[in-house]
Amino acid sequence: MSWVRQLARPDIVALEAYEHAIWDPTLERLHANELPWRAMADDSQAGLNRYPEPQPRALIERLASLYGVAPECVLVGRGSDEAIDLLTRGFCRAGTDAVIICPPTFGMYCVAARIQGAEVIQVPLRAAADFALDEQAVLERCTGNVKLVFLCSPNNPTGNRLDEEAVLRLATALAGRAILVVDEAYIEFAEAASLARHIRALPQLAILRTLSKAHALAGARCGTLIAEPEIIALLRKVIPPYALAQQTTESVLKALEPSQLRIARAQIDTIRQERQRMLTELPRMAGVRRVWPSQANFVLASFAEPGEALARARAARLLIRDVRGYLGLQSCLRITVGSPEQNSRLLEALR
């Protein structure tokens, strides 16, 4: 038996996946109980009266090309959130298995595990070292019931990118024991390449990517899991048969055309420049205690009076994120890097 099948839930390994209606666009469809006419307001290309293609081939190939991986290593779903949920449901037995998270970090790892009934083991990032990964502590806590280790790099809400060599050492040490899931939602804003290039050598490594941030498609809800083909095949049993709406597929394919990718790269460059401006100007303000380095499209700052800073931002018609409830961030706010005009307005308000 393969290591993936040994690690996965036995009932999912044995599961017979739902058989969706055969997909063959060359034939007229009288096999899926669909209405033969379009709705009057339907302006889609394929027609919303028809079920969409499960795991659309054109979209998978385009995403595989974008991320530099093979199509068989790609599973597409409704944002990274769905991939997190699928991994947890595919590998964690309720009341038996566990996941490791490294707070402060993205909250959906914990939520997905709790919903599944899996134990959540917390190994905090090293706050004194700018939220660096505690590699040795993760290994020590990775007991036999741990199936998934979630890392976020660049990390949300701290903005730092985890040391690549430490992550790769951890992935190597977890071979056959657990899957190391690295969430790269913000990697486009970092000065680093994706770890997806290591999946062939480290099949226990899984990567989460999303179009929500750098490609301005948060409302489209399209995320990608990049992993060993056997992991992808297993989770295709679990994902709903028609996970992506037809409008999402069509919108994403348009957004990934070469002309649109050039626009996205220019916007990413602008965000990086504006991020540097925020990192330079925020620490000069009297009420700002500290601003941490960031490789994401946001910055984390500690305020002497965070409540007052929130109020000042709201008075300027701007919302920033209160993250004081996160472990170790009692006086902190997370500020998304906006347009130059929005950033100027926020800086003026905080002054």
SEMIPA-504797 format. One record per residue (C-alpha): residue number from 1; residue in three letters; x negated, y negated, z. Coordinates in nm, 2 decimals. Each point is the difference from the previous one (the first is absolute). Example, Ala and Ser with C-alpha at 12.3 -4.5 7.8 and 13.67 -1.06 7.14 Angstrom:
% SEMIPA-504797
+-------+-------+--------+--------+--------+
| kolza | fitor |      u |      v |      w |
+-------+-------+--------+--------+--------+
|     1 |   ALA |  -1.23 |   0.45 |   0.78 |
|     2 |   SER |  -0.14 |  -0.34 |  -0.07 |
+-------+-------+--------+--------+--------+
***
This chain:
% SEMIPA-504797
+-------+-------+--------+--------+--------+
| kolza | fitor |      u |      v |      w |
+-------+-------+--------+--------+--------+
|     1 |   MET |   0.00 |   0.00 |   0.00 |
|     2 |   SER |  -0.13 |  -0.35 |  -0.09 |
|     3 |   TRP |  -0.09 |  -0.25 |   0.27 |
|     4 |   VAL |   0.29 |  -0.22 |  -0.10 |
|     5 |   ARG |   0.26 |   0.28 |   0.04 |
|     6 |   GLN |  -0.16 |   0.09 |   0.34 |
|     7 |   LEU |   0.02 |  -0.36 |   0.12 |
|     8 |   ALA |   0.35 |  -0.07 |  -0.13 |
|     9 |   ARG |   0.33 |   0.09 |   0.17 |
|    10 |   PRO |   0.07 |   0.37 |  -0.08 |
|    11 |   ASP |   0.36 |  -0.08 |  -0.08 |
|    12 |   ILE |  -0.10 |  -0.26 |  -0.25 |
|    13 |   VAL |  -0.24 |   0.24 |  -0.16 |
|    14 |   ALA |   0.28 |   0.25 |  -0.03 |
|    15 |   LEU |   0.26 |  -0.26 |  -0.11 |
|    16 |   GLU |   0.15 |   0.04 |  -0.34 |
|    17 |   ALA |   0.02 |  -0.36 |  -0.14 |
|    18 |   TYR |   0.33 |  -0.15 |  -0.12 |
|    19 |   GLU |   0.04 |   0.06 |  -0.37 |
|    20 |   HIS |   0.09 |  -0.33 |  -0.16 |
|    21 |   ALA |   0.17 |  -0.03 |  -0.34 |
|    22 |   ILE |  -0.24 |   0.08 |  -0.28 |
|    23 |   TRP |  -0.17 |  -0.31 |  -0.14 |
|    24 |   ASP |   0.00 |   0.00 |  -0.38 |
|    25 |   PRO |   0.07 |  -0.35 |  -0.15 |
|    26 |   THR |   0.02 |   0.15 |  -0.35 |
|    27 |   LEU |   0.33 |   0.16 |   0.08 |
|    28 |   GLU |   0.34 |  -0.14 |   0.09 |
|    29 |   ARG |   0.08 |   0.06 |   0.36 |
|    30 |   LEU |   0.31 |   0.20 |   0.10 |
|    31 |   HIS |  -0.17 |   0.19 |   0.29 |
|    32 |   ALA |  -0.03 |  -0.25 |   0.29 |
|    33 |   ASN |   0.36 |  -0.12 |   0.05 |
|    34 |   GLU |  -0.08 |  -0.36 |  -0.11 |
|    35 |   LEU |   0.23 |  -0.24 |  -0.16 |
|    36 |   PRO |  -0.06 |  -0.04 |  -0.38 |
|    37 |   TRP |   0.03 |  -0.38 |   0.00 |
|    38 |   ARG |  -0.22 |  -0.27 |   0.14 |
|    39 |   ALA |   0.14 |  -0.25 |   0.25 |
|    40 |   MET |   0.08 |  -0.34 |  -0.15 |
|    41 |   ALA |  -0.28 |  -0.17 |   0.21 |
|    42 |   ASP |  -0.26 |   0.26 |  -0.08 |
|    43 |   ASP |  -0.29 |  -0.16 |  -0.18 |
|    44 |   SER |  -0.26 |   0.28 |   0.06 |
|    45 |   GLN |  -0.18 |   0.17 |  -0.28 |
|    46 |   ALA |   0.09 |   0.35 |   0.08 |
|    47 |   GLY |   0.35 |  -0.05 |   0.14 |
|    48 |   LEU |   0.10 |   0.01 |   0.36 |
|    49 |   ASN |   0.28 |   0.25 |  -0.07 |
|    50 |   ARG |  -0.27 |   0.26 |  -0.03 |
|    51 |   TYR |  -0.21 |   0.14 |   0.28 |
|    52 |   PRO |  -0.36 |  -0.12 |  -0.02 |
|    53 |   GLU |  -0.28 |   0.22 |  -0.09 |
|    54 |   PRO |  -0.14 |   0.17 |   0.31 |
|    55 |   GLN |  -0.36 |  -0.10 |   0.05 |
|    56 |   PRO |   0.00 |  -0.20 |  -0.33 |
|    57 |   ARG |  -0.29 |   0.13 |  -0.21 |
|    58 |   ALA |  -0.08 |  -0.34 |  -0.16 |
|    59 |   LEU |  -0.01 |  -0.17 |   0.34 |
|    60 |   ILE |  -0.22 |   0.27 |   0.15 |
|    61 |   GLU |  -0.25 |  -0.02 |  -0.29 |
|    62 |   ARG |  -0.01 |  -0.38 |   0.03 |
|    63 |   LEU |  -0.06 |   0.01 |   0.37 |
|    64 |   ALA |  -0.26 |   0.27 |  -0.04 |
|    65 |   SER |  -0.18 |  -0.22 |  -0.25 |
|    66 |   LEU |   0.03 |  -0.30 |   0.23 |
|    67 |   TYR |  -0.15 |   0.19 |   0.30 |
|    68 |   GLY |  -0.26 |   0.20 |  -0.20 |
|    69 |   VAL |   0.13 |   0.34 |   0.09 |
|    70 |   ALA |   0.16 |   0.30 |  -0.18 |
|    71 |   PRO |   0.38 |   0.00 |  -0.04 |
|    72 |   GLU |   0.03 |   0.33 |   0.19 |
|    73 |   CYS |  -0.14 |  -0.19 |   0.31 |
|    74 |   VAL |   0.29 |  -0.25 |   0.00 |
|    75 |   LEU |   0.33 |   0.00 |   0.17 |
|    76 |   VAL |   0.22 |  -0.31 |  -0.04 |
|    77 |   GLY |   0.27 |  -0.11 |   0.25 |
|    78 |   ARG |   0.18 |  -0.29 |   0.16 |
|    79 |   GLY |  -0.30 |  -0.18 |   0.14 |
|    80 |   SER |  -0.27 |   0.14 |   0.22 |
|    81 |   ASP |   0.26 |   0.05 |   0.27 |
|    82 |   GLU |   0.15 |   0.29 |  -0.19 |
|    83 |   ALA |  -0.34 |   0.16 |  -0.04 |
|    84 |   ILE |  -0.07 |  -0.03 |   0.37 |
|    85 |   ASP |   0.33 |   0.16 |   0.07 |
|    86 |   LEU |  -0.05 |   0.28 |  -0.25 |
|    87 |   LEU |  -0.35 |   0.09 |   0.14 |
|    88 |   THR |   0.14 |   0.01 |   0.35 |
|    89 |   ARG |   0.30 |   0.22 |  -0.09 |
|    90 |   GLY |  -0.21 |   0.22 |  -0.22 |
|    91 |   PHE |  -0.28 |   0.07 |   0.26 |
|    92 |   CYS |   0.14 |  -0.05 |   0.35 |
|    93 |   ARG |   0.23 |   0.23 |   0.18 |
|    94 |   ALA |   0.23 |  -0.17 |   0.25 |
|    95 |   GLY |  -0.11 |   0.06 |   0.36 |
|    96 |   THR |  -0.32 |   0.18 |  -0.10 |
|    97 |   ASP |  -0.23 |  -0.21 |  -0.23 |
|    98 |   ALA |  -0.15 |  -0.35 |   0.04 |
|    99 |   VAL |  -0.14 |  -0.30 |  -0.19 |
|   100 |   ILE |  -0.28 |  -0.23 |   0.10 |
|   101 |   ILE |   0.03 |  -0.38 |  -0.04 |
|   102 |   CYS |  -0.25 |  -0.27 |   0.08 |
|   103 |   PRO |   0.18 |  -0.31 |   0.14 |
|   104 |   PRO |   0.04 |  -0.28 |  -0.05 |
|   105 |   THR |   0.12 |   0.12 |  -0.34 |
|   106 |   PHE |   0.30 |   0.03 |  -0.23 |
|   107 |   GLY |   0.31 |   0.11 |   0.19 |
|   108 |   MET |   0.15 |   0.24 |  -0.25 |
|   109 |   TYR |  -0.25 |   0.28 |   0.08 |
|   110 |   CYS |   0.13 |   0.02 |   0.35 |
|   111 |   VAL |   0.37 |  -0.04 |  -0.10 |
|   112 |   ALA |  -0.02 |   0.28 |  -0.26 |
|   113 |   ALA |  -0.16 |   0.23 |   0.25 |
|   114 |   ARG |   0.26 |  -0.08 |   0.27 |
|   115 |   ILE |   0.28 |   0.06 |  -0.24 |
|   116 |   GLN |  -0.15 |   0.34 |  -0.09 |
|   117 |   GLY |  -0.04 |   0.09 |   0.36 |
|   118 |   ALA |  -0.38 |   0.01 |  -0.02 |
|   119 |   GLU |  -0.23 |  -0.11 |   0.28 |
|   120 |   VAL |  -0.19 |  -0.33 |  -0.06 |
|   121 |   ILE |  -0.35 |  -0.01 |   0.13 |
|   122 |   GLN |  -0.15 |  -0.35 |   0.02 |
|   123 |   VAL |  -0.37 |  -0.06 |  -0.04 |
|   124 |   PRO |  -0.04 |  -0.38 |   0.01 |
|   125 |   LEU |  -0.23 |  -0.19 |  -0.22 |
|   126 |   ARG |  -0.30 |  -0.15 |   0.17 |
|   127 |   ALA |   0.12 |  -0.36 |   0.07 |
|   128 |   ALA |  -0.34 |  -0.11 |   0.12 |
|   129 |   ALA |  -0.15 |   0.10 |  -0.33 |
|   130 |   ASP |   0.25 |  -0.19 |  -0.22 |
|   131 |   PHE |   0.24 |   0.29 |   0.00 |
|   132 |   ALA |  -0.24 |   0.26 |  -0.13 |
|   133 |   LEU |   0.09 |   0.37 |  -0.03 |
|   134 |   ASP |  -0.08 |   0.21 |   0.31 |
|   135 |   GLU |  -0.12 |   0.29 |  -0.21 |
|   136 |   GLN |  -0.11 |   0.23 |   0.28 |
|   137 |   ALA |   0.31 |  -0.06 |   0.21 |
|   138 |   VAL |   0.22 |   0.10 |  -0.30 |
|   139 |   LEU |  -0.19 |   0.32 |  -0.04 |
|   140 |   GLU |   0.02 |   0.08 |   0.37 |
|   141 |   ARG |   0.38 |  -0.05 |   0.00 |
|   142 |   CYS |   0.05 |   0.20 |  -0.32 |
|   143 |   THR |   0.12 |   0.33 |   0.16 |
|   144 |   GLY |   0.15 |   0.29 |  -0.19 |
|   145 |   ASN |   0.35 |  -0.14 |  -0.01 |
|   146 |   VAL |  -0.11 |  -0.33 |  -0.17 |
|   147 |   LYS |   0.10 |   0.02 |  -0.37 |
|   148 |   LEU |  -0.04 |  -0.36 |  -0.11 |
|   149 |   VAL |  -0.23 |  -0.28 |   0.09 |
|   150 |   PHE |   0.12 |  -0.34 |  -0.12 |
|   151 |   LEU |  -0.24 |  -0.29 |  -0.07 |
|   152 |   CYS |   0.07 |  -0.34 |  -0.15 |
|   153 |   SER |  -0.28 |  -0.17 |  -0.19 |
|   154 |   PRO |   0.02 |  -0.30 |  -0.03 |
|   155 |   ASN |   0.19 |   0.04 |   0.32 |
|   156 |   ASN |   0.33 |  -0.16 |   0.07 |
|   157 |   PRO |   0.03 |  -0.22 |   0.21 |
|   158 |   THR |  -0.38 |  -0.06 |   0.07 |
|   159 |   GLY |  -0.11 |  -0.05 |  -0.36 |
|   160 |   ASN |  -0.33 |   0.19 |   0.03 |
|   161 |   ARG |  -0.12 |   0.27 |  -0.23 |
|   162 |   LEU |  -0.11 |   0.31 |   0.18 |
|   163 |   ASP |  -0.36 |   0.11 |  -0.06 |
|   164 |   GLU |   0.00 |   0.22 |  -0.31 |
|   165 |   GLU |  -0.27 |   0.24 |   0.12 |
|   166 |   ALA |   0.17 |   0.06 |   0.33 |
|   167 |   VAL |   0.33 |   0.08 |  -0.18 |
|   168 |   LEU |  -0.18 |   0.24 |  -0.24 |
|   169 |   ARG |  -0.18 |   0.17 |   0.29 |
|   170 |   LEU |   0.33 |   0.04 |   0.18 |
|   171 |   ALA |   0.16 |   0.15 |  -0.32 |
|   172 |   THR |  -0.28 |   0.24 |  -0.03 |
|   173 |   ALA |   0.03 |   0.11 |   0.37 |
|   174 |   LEU |   0.38 |   0.05 |  -0.04 |
|   175 |   ALA |  -0.04 |   0.25 |  -0.29 |
|   176 |   GLY |   0.25 |   0.28 |   0.04 |
|   177 |   ARG |   0.13 |  -0.15 |   0.33 |
|   178 |   ALA |   0.20 |  -0.30 |  -0.09 |
|   179 |   ILE |   0.07 |  -0.25 |  -0.28 |
|   180 |   LEU |  -0.15 |  -0.34 |   0.02 |
|   181 |   VAL |   0.25 |  -0.25 |  -0.14 |
|   182 |   VAL |  -0.16 |  -0.34 |  -0.09 |
|   183 |   ASP |   0.25 |  -0.28 |  -0.06 |
|   184 |   GLU |  -0.14 |  -0.24 |  -0.26 |
|   185 |   ALA |   0.30 |  -0.23 |  -0.03 |
|   186 |   TYR |  -0.24 |  -0.30 |   0.00 |
|   187 |   ILE |  -0.30 |   0.14 |  -0.18 |
|   188 |   GLU |   0.04 |  -0.24 |  -0.30 |
|   189 |   PHE |  -0.08 |  -0.29 |   0.22 |
|   190 |   ALA |  -0.32 |   0.16 |   0.14 |
|   191 |   GLU |  -0.34 |   0.00 |  -0.15 |
|   192 |   ALA |  -0.01 |   0.38 |  -0.02 |
|   193 |   ALA |   0.10 |   0.29 |  -0.22 |
|   194 |   SER |   0.27 |   0.24 |   0.09 |
|   195 |   LEU |  -0.09 |   0.32 |   0.18 |
|   196 |   ALA |   0.21 |   0.19 |  -0.25 |
|   197 |   ARG |  -0.32 |   0.07 |  -0.20 |
|   198 |   HIS |  -0.10 |   0.24 |   0.28 |
|   199 |   ILE |   0.31 |   0.23 |  -0.01 |
|   200 |   ARG |  -0.15 |   0.26 |  -0.24 |
|   201 |   ALA |  -0.29 |   0.05 |   0.25 |
|   202 |   LEU |   0.21 |  -0.05 |   0.31 |
|   203 |   PRO |   0.34 |   0.16 |  -0.08 |
|   204 |   GLN |   0.11 |  -0.05 |   0.37 |
|   205 |   LEU |   0.00 |  -0.38 |  -0.08 |
|   206 |   ALA |   0.33 |  -0.16 |  -0.10 |
|   207 |   ILE |   0.04 |  -0.36 |  -0.11 |
|   208 |   LEU |   0.31 |  -0.23 |   0.02 |
|   209 |   ARG |   0.03 |  -0.28 |  -0.26 |
|   210 |   THR |   0.28 |  -0.24 |  -0.06 |
|   211 |   LEU |   0.11 |  -0.26 |  -0.26 |
|   212 |   SER |   0.17 |  -0.21 |   0.27 |
|   213 |   LYS |  -0.29 |  -0.23 |   0.08 |
|   214 |   ALA |  -0.25 |  -0.07 |  -0.28 |
|   215 |   HIS |   0.25 |   0.06 |  -0.28 |
|   216 |   ALA |   0.29 |  -0.21 |   0.14 |
|   217 |   LEU |   0.24 |   0.30 |   0.00 |
|   218 |   ALA |   0.11 |   0.03 |   0.36 |
|   219 |   GLY |   0.36 |  -0.01 |  -0.11 |
|   220 |   ALA |  -0.04 |   0.28 |  -0.25 |
|   221 |   ARG |  -0.11 |   0.25 |   0.27 |
|   222 |   CYS |  -0.27 |   0.20 |  -0.18 |
|   223 |   GLY |  -0.28 |   0.17 |   0.18 |
|   224 |   THR |  -0.24 |   0.28 |  -0.09 |
|   225 |   LEU |  -0.15 |   0.29 |   0.19 |
|   226 |   ILE |  -0.34 |   0.11 |  -0.15 |
|   227 |   ALA |  -0.10 |   0.35 |   0.12 |
|   228 |   GLU |  -0.11 |   0.35 |  -0.09 |
|   229 |   PRO |   0.24 |   0.14 |  -0.26 |
|   230 |   GLU |   0.11 |   0.27 |   0.24 |
|   231 |   ILE |   0.11 |  -0.26 |   0.26 |
|   232 |   ILE |   0.19 |  -0.19 |  -0.28 |
|   233 |   ALA |   0.17 |   0.33 |  -0.11 |
|   234 |   LEU |   0.11 |   0.07 |   0.36 |
|   235 |   LEU |   0.14 |  -0.34 |   0.06 |
|   236 |   ARG |   0.19 |   0.00 |  -0.33 |
|   237 |   LYS |   0.21 |   0.27 |   0.17 |
|   238 |   VAL |   0.09 |  -0.25 |   0.28 |
|   239 |   ILE |   0.06 |  -0.33 |  -0.20 |
|   240 |   PRO |   0.35 |  -0.06 |  -0.12 |
|   241 |   PRO |   0.05 |   0.10 |  -0.36 |
|   242 |   TYR |   0.07 |  -0.36 |  -0.13 |
|   243 |   ALA |  -0.21 |  -0.20 |   0.24 |
|   244 |   LEU |  -0.06 |  -0.30 |  -0.23 |
|   245 |   ALA |   0.28 |  -0.21 |  -0.15 |
|   246 |   GLN |  -0.02 |  -0.05 |  -0.37 |
|   247 |   GLN |  -0.04 |  -0.38 |   0.04 |
|   248 |   THR |  -0.30 |   0.06 |   0.22 |
|   249 |   THR |  -0.18 |   0.22 |  -0.26 |
|   250 |   GLU |   0.07 |  -0.25 |  -0.28 |
|   251 |   SER |  -0.11 |  -0.30 |   0.21 |
|   252 |   VAL |  -0.32 |   0.17 |   0.11 |
|   253 |   LEU |  -0.09 |   0.11 |  -0.35 |
|   254 |   LYS |   0.04 |  -0.36 |  -0.12 |
|   255 |   ALA |  -0.20 |  -0.13 |   0.30 |
|   256 |   LEU |  -0.29 |   0.23 |  -0.08 |
|   257 |   GLU |  -0.05 |  -0.11 |  -0.36 |
|   258 |   PRO |  -0.34 |  -0.15 |  -0.07 |
|   259 |   SER |   0.12 |  -0.36 |  -0.02 |
|   260 |   GLN |   0.18 |   0.03 |   0.34 |
|   261 |   LEU |  -0.31 |   0.16 |   0.16 |
|   262 |   ARG |  -0.21 |  -0.30 |  -0.11 |
|   263 |   ILE |   0.25 |  -0.23 |   0.18 |
|   264 |   ALA |  -0.01 |   0.22 |   0.31 |
|   265 |   ARG |  -0.38 |  -0.01 |   0.01 |
|   266 |   ALA |   0.01 |  -0.38 |  -0.03 |
|   267 |   GLN |   0.25 |  -0.02 |   0.29 |
|   268 |   ILE |  -0.21 |   0.23 |   0.21 |
|   269 |   ASP |  -0.30 |  -0.23 |  -0.06 |
|   270 |   THR |   0.21 |  -0.30 |   0.12 |
|   271 |   ILE |   0.11 |   0.19 |   0.31 |
|   272 |   ARG |  -0.37 |   0.08 |   0.08 |
|   273 |   GLN |  -0.09 |  -0.37 |  -0.04 |
|   274 |   GLU |   0.29 |  -0.11 |   0.22 |
|   275 |   ARG |  -0.09 |   0.27 |   0.26 |
|   276 |   GLN |  -0.35 |  -0.15 |   0.03 |
|   277 |   ARG |   0.15 |  -0.34 |   0.05 |
|   278 |   MET |   0.22 |   0.13 |   0.28 |
|   279 |   LEU |  -0.29 |   0.18 |   0.16 |
|   280 |   THR |  -0.20 |  -0.32 |  -0.02 |
|   281 |   GLU |   0.26 |  -0.25 |   0.12 |
|   282 |   LEU |   0.19 |   0.19 |   0.27 |
|   283 |   PRO |  -0.30 |   0.04 |   0.24 |
|   284 |   ARG |  -0.05 |  -0.37 |   0.00 |
|   285 |   MET |   0.34 |  -0.06 |   0.17 |
|   286 |   ALA |   0.01 |  -0.06 |   0.37 |
|   287 |   GLY |   0.28 |   0.25 |   0.07 |
|   288 |   VAL |  -0.16 |   0.28 |  -0.19 |
|   289 |   ARG |  -0.21 |   0.23 |   0.22 |
|   290 |   ARG |  -0.13 |   0.24 |  -0.27 |
|   291 |   VAL |   0.05 |   0.10 |  -0.36 |
|   292 |   TRP |  -0.12 |   0.34 |  -0.11 |
|   293 |   PRO |  -0.16 |   0.07 |  -0.34 |
|   294 |   SER |   0.25 |   0.13 |  -0.26 |
|   295 |   GLN |  -0.02 |   0.21 |  -0.32 |
|   296 |   ALA |   0.38 |  -0.01 |  -0.04 |
|   297 |   ASN |   0.25 |  -0.26 |  -0.11 |
|   298 |   PHE |   0.06 |  -0.12 |   0.36 |
|   299 |   VAL |  -0.21 |  -0.12 |   0.29 |
|   300 |   LEU |   0.03 |   0.09 |   0.37 |
|   301 |   ALA |  -0.04 |  -0.29 |   0.25 |
|   302 |   SER |   0.02 |  -0.03 |   0.38 |
|   303 |   PHE |   0.17 |  -0.31 |   0.13 |
|   304 |   ALA |  -0.01 |  -0.17 |   0.34 |
|   305 |   GLU |   0.37 |  -0.06 |  -0.04 |
|   306 |   PRO |   0.13 |   0.25 |  -0.26 |
|   307 |   GLY |   0.37 |  -0.09 |   0.07 |
|   308 |   GLU |  -0.07 |  -0.36 |  -0.08 |
|   309 |   ALA |  -0.18 |   0.10 |  -0.32 |
|   310 |   LEU |   0.30 |   0.21 |  -0.11 |
|   311 |   ALA |   0.22 |  -0.30 |   0.07 |
|   312 |   ARG |  -0.22 |  -0.24 |  -0.20 |
|   313 |   ALA |   0.00 |   0.23 |  -0.30 |
|   314 |   ARG |   0.38 |   0.04 |   0.01 |
|   315 |   ALA |   0.03 |  -0.38 |   0.02 |
|   316 |   ALA |  -0.20 |  -0.01 |  -0.32 |
|   317 |   ARG |   0.25 |   0.25 |  -0.15 |
|   318 |   LEU |  -0.25 |   0.29 |   0.02 |
|   319 |   LEU |   0.01 |   0.34 |   0.17 |
|   320 |   ILE |  -0.31 |   0.16 |   0.13 |
|   321 |   ARG |  -0.01 |   0.34 |   0.17 |
|   322 |   ASP |   0.00 |   0.04 |   0.38 |
|   323 |   VAL |  -0.22 |   0.30 |   0.07 |
|   324 |   ARG |  -0.04 |  -0.05 |   0.38 |
|   325 |   GLY |   0.17 |   0.33 |   0.06 |
|   326 |   TYR |  -0.28 |   0.19 |  -0.17 |
|   327 |   LEU |  -0.27 |   0.17 |   0.22 |
|   328 |   GLY |  -0.27 |  -0.25 |   0.09 |
|   329 |   LEU |   0.16 |  -0.30 |  -0.20 |
|   330 |   GLN |   0.18 |  -0.17 |   0.29 |
|   331 |   SER |  -0.07 |  -0.36 |  -0.13 |
|   332 |   CYS |  -0.01 |   0.07 |  -0.37 |
|   333 |   LEU |   0.19 |  -0.09 |  -0.31 |
|   334 |   ARG |  -0.04 |   0.14 |  -0.35 |
|   335 |   ILE |   0.01 |  -0.26 |  -0.28 |
|   336 |   THR |   0.06 |   0.11 |  -0.36 |
|   337 |   VAL |  -0.20 |  -0.20 |  -0.25 |
|   338 |   GLY |   0.25 |  -0.19 |  -0.21 |
|   339 |   SER |  -0.02 |  -0.24 |  -0.29 |
|   340 |   PRO |  -0.24 |  -0.29 |   0.04 |
|   341 |   GLU |   0.29 |  -0.23 |   0.08 |
|   342 |   GLN |   0.14 |   0.23 |   0.26 |
|   343 |   ASN |  -0.34 |   0.04 |   0.16 |
|   344 |   SER |  -0.05 |  -0.37 |   0.01 |
|   345 |   ARG |   0.34 |  -0.05 |   0.16 |
|   346 |   LEU |  -0.07 |   0.26 |   0.27 |
|   347 |   LEU |  -0.35 |  -0.14 |   0.08 |
|   348 |   GLU |   0.15 |  -0.34 |   0.04 |
|   349 |   ALA |   0.27 |   0.12 |   0.22 |
|   350 |   LEU |  -0.24 |   0.19 |   0.23 |
|   351 |   ARG |  -0.23 |  -0.31 |   0.03 |
+-------+-------+--------+--------+--------+
***
